[in-house]
Amino acid sequence: MNWNSQFWLAWNWFTCIPLIICVLYRFFTREDYVKVGLKTYTLDYIARLMIVPAVIYYLIDSYHLLSQPGKLDWCNFAFLFHHVVTMGGFRASLTIPHFPWFFLACFASHCLLIMFPYQTNLNYIYLLVLLTCFYGLMQPPFKYQKLYKEILYVAGLLVIGPIIMLWWFECKNDMLNV
């Protein structure tokens, strides 16, 4: 595992519990967004800070994947595809005013996939979380806001493209591929 992947693994271990706490807090303190609107709280700034290193990791890992064309098999292509699609959604993800619980749950469950790459049952939990996020983003007021719609489209692309490829080719999240 290269230094970038070691950092990413450590970062996921570091942020998983705080993200889960954020998800639970948001889940149990949900506001009626239609009535009060989407307010920004300290939790939103914290979540944003926990996501920023992903941008750096995905850029560096994409470079690693592209710089070794001999290792660009279907799994590595799927991971590269995943990185590219995800980077397309980072702007929206980092500028939304409010992180709803179902969106934070995507990041928390993604941490679990990285932390426990051989626990394939976590892939089904991740899929369920993504579907919950799709549903949540299609509800008011999120479905009327441009940034949240952009996130919904990127998440849809992730499932249609790289996530299906990663599942189809039984790719592991152990980051031993480069």
CORTAGI-V740200 format. One record per backbone hydrogen bond with DSSP energy under -0.5 kcal/mol. CO is the residue of the C=O (numbers start at 1). NH is the residue of the N-H. If there is no record, write none. Layout:
BEGIN
co=[CO & CO]
nh=[NH & NH]
END
This chain:
BEGIN
co=[2 & 3 & 4 & 5 & 6 & 7 & 8 & 9 & 10 & 11 & 12 & 13 & 15 & 16 & 17 & 18 & 19 & 20 & 21 & 22 & 23 & 24 & 25 & 27 & 31 & 32 & 32 & 33 & 37 & 41 & 41 & 42 & 43 & 44 & 45 & 46 & 47 & 48 & 48 & 49 & 51 & 51 & 52 & 52 & 53 & 54 & 55 & 56 & 57 & 58 & 59 & 60 & 61 & 62 & 63 & 65 & 68 & 69 & 71 & 73 & 74 & 75 & 76 & 77 & 78 & 79 & 80 & 81 & 82 & 83 & 84 & 85 & 86 & 86 & 87 & 87 & 89 & 90 & 91 & 92 & 92 & 98 & 100 & 100 & 101 & 102 & 103 & 103 & 104 & 105 & 106 & 107 & 108 & 109 & 110 & 111 & 112 & 114 & 116 & 117 & 118 & 119 & 120 & 120 & 121 & 121 & 122 & 123 & 124 & 125 & 126 & 127 & 128 & 129 & 130 & 131 & 132 & 133 & 134 & 135 & 136 & 139 & 139 & 141 & 142 & 145 & 146 & 147 & 148 & 149 & 150 & 151 & 152 & 153 & 154 & 155 & 156 & 157 & 158 & 159 & 161 & 162 & 163 & 164 & 165 & 166 & 167]
nh=[6 & 7 & 8 & 9 & 10 & 11 & 12 & 13 & 14 & 15 & 16 & 17 & 19 & 20 & 21 & 22 & 23 & 24 & 25 & 26 & 27 & 28 & 29 & 30 & 33 & 35 & 36 & 37 & 39 & 44 & 45 & 46 & 47 & 48 & 49 & 50 & 51 & 51 & 52 & 53 & 54 & 55 & 55 & 56 & 57 & 58 & 59 & 60 & 61 & 62 & 63 & 64 & 65 & 66 & 67 & 68 & 71 & 72 & 73 & 77 & 78 & 79 & 80 & 81 & 82 & 83 & 84 & 85 & 86 & 87 & 88 & 89 & 89 & 90 & 90 & 91 & 93 & 94 & 95 & 95 & 96 & 100 & 103 & 104 & 105 & 106 & 106 & 107 & 108 & 109 & 110 & 111 & 112 & 113 & 114 & 115 & 116 & 117 & 119 & 173 & 120 & 122 & 123 & 124 & 124 & 125 & 126 & 127 & 128 & 129 & 130 & 131 & 132 & 133 & 134 & 135 & 136 & 137 & 138 & 138 & 139 & 142 & 143 & 144 & 145 & 149 & 150 & 151 & 152 & 153 & 154 & 155 & 156 & 157 & 158 & 159 & 160 & 161 & 163 & 164 & 165 & 166 & 167 & 168 & 169 & 171 & 170]
END
